[in-house]
């Protein structure tokens, strides 16, 4: 009967763990989260101050944030990597008023080739929420699918009643995924 000492078992487990990490880790990369603060102006800012009782310093901003990550083929059980692509992943961008009165989130899935920089979007989904406002998504999708400079996002209108009259302010947001590193970049909002 073959027996291992406690030290021998520990060494065997450490070796097995190192093999698993060496096999899986090279294909995994995470995209850092990006956050920016955008000042809104005019009637929307005045309405946000009136609705919240807060000063312009607190009420008149929109927070835009994005994040996501990619998976190598070894970790891609949850998504399909077609021929000529090397990775797949998901990413998101969210725009929301600083007082959380409304928000819009665009979530996208994609495949990319880290050698050629080619990125193709497989889906883009947009959701919204609002308290005291009406948010209407007018466009949700991607540009330049299949190219290195591709991006995705949403256009939307924020509507509210201000001094008895309806007011609508149009917004948009875009984010992109770099085809070589898979990181989210180039965050834009208006």
N, C-alpha and C positions, 0 to 999 in steps of 0.2 A: 504494500500500500504506500502510495506516494504522498508525502506530507510537506507543506510549505511552512516555514517559520513565519512569525508575524512580520518580520522585516522583509521577507521574500514576497509576501502577499502585498505589502504596501508598495514595493517597487514595481510589481506587476500591474497594480492598479494605476500607478502614476504613469507607467509606460503606455497603458491602454488609453488613458485620458489624453496624453500627448499626441498619440496617433489620431484620435478623433479630432482634436483641435487643429492639427496640421492639415487634416483632410477638409474640414469645413470652413475654418476661419478665412482663408484667402478670398473666398467668394462673397464675403459679407462686408458691406460698407453702410454706414449710417450718414444721412444728411443732417447737418446741424439745423436747428430751428432758427428762423430769422424773424425779427419783430421790428416794425417801424410805426411811427406815430405821425398821422397826417392831420393837419389843421383844416377844419371845414369852416365855411364863412356864410354870411348872408342870413337868409330866412331860416335855414335849417339850424344854424347855430343859435339864433334867437329863440326858436321854438324849443330846442333842447334845453336852453337855460330856463325858459318859462316852465317847461314840464317838470324839470328836476329841482328848480330852486337853486341850482349851483351856478358858480361864476363861469365865465368863458374859459378860464384856465382848466376847469374840469369838464365842462359840458361840450366844448367845441372841437373835439378831436375824434378821429377814427383810428382804431388800432388795427393794423394789418399784420398778420403773422403767417408763416408757412413752415412746413417741415415734411419729413418723409424719409424714405430709405430704399435701398436696393438690395436685391438678393442675388447671389451667384447661383449657378445651375445646381450646385450641391444642396442648396437650401431652398430650392424653388418648388417644393412640393405643392404649394398653394397657388402657384400661377404657372402658366404655360409659356415656355421660351421657344419661339419658333426657330427654324433653321436660319442661320446667319446672324442671330442675336445671341448675346452672351448672358444677359441679366434681365430680371424683371423687378418691378417694385410698385410702390404706391406713394403718392404725394398729396399734399393738401395746402390750400391757401384760404384764410378766413379774414373777412373784414367785419368789424363790429364797432358800434359807437362806444365811446369810453365809459358811458353809463349803462351799457348793456341794454339799450332800448331797442336795438335791432342788430341782426347779424346775418351774414351770408357766408356759406362755406362751399368751396368747390373741391371735390376729391377726385383724383385721377389715378388710373393705373396705366402702366406703360411697359414696354420692353426696349432695351437698348443694346448697342454693340459698343463695348468699351474700346475696341480697336479703331472702328471707323467713325465713332461719334454719332452714329445714326440712332434716333429715338423715334419710336412710333407709339402713339397713344392708343390704348385698347378700350378705355372708357373714361368719361368725365361726367360726374353727377354733382348737381348743385342743390343745396337746401337753404332755407331761410327761416328766421324766427323774428317776431316783433312784438313789442308791448306799446300800444298807443300809436303805432305807425303801421303802414301797409307797405310791404316789400314785394315788388314784382320783378322776377328775373326775366330779362328780355333776351339774353343770350347766355348759353353755357356750352363751352366746347374748347377746341384747341386750334392752333394755327401751325402750319408747316409740319404736319405729322410726317415722319420719315426723313427729317433733316436734322442737323446738329443744333440749329437755332430755334427749335420748336418751343412753344409755350402753351399754356392753358389758362382758363380763368372764367370770369363771368362779368356781364354787364347787368345792372339792375337799377330800378327806380325806387326811391324811398319817398312815400307820400304821407302827408299829415295835414291836419287842420290847424291853421294859424290865424288867429283873430277872426274866426268864422269863415275863412276862405281856404279851399284846398290848395296845397303847394306840393309840387313834385320835384325832387332833386335827383339827377342821374349820377350814378357811380359806376366804377369799373375796377377790376383788379386782375392782375396777371402775375404768373410765376412760371418758371421754366426749370427743366432738369438738364444738367450738363451731361452730354453723351459720353464723356470720357471718365468722369469721376462719379456721376450719379447724384451729385449734390444739388440741392435746390438753390437757385440763385435768382437774381434779377427781379426782385419783388417790386411791383408797381401798383399804385392805387390812386384813384382820382374820384 
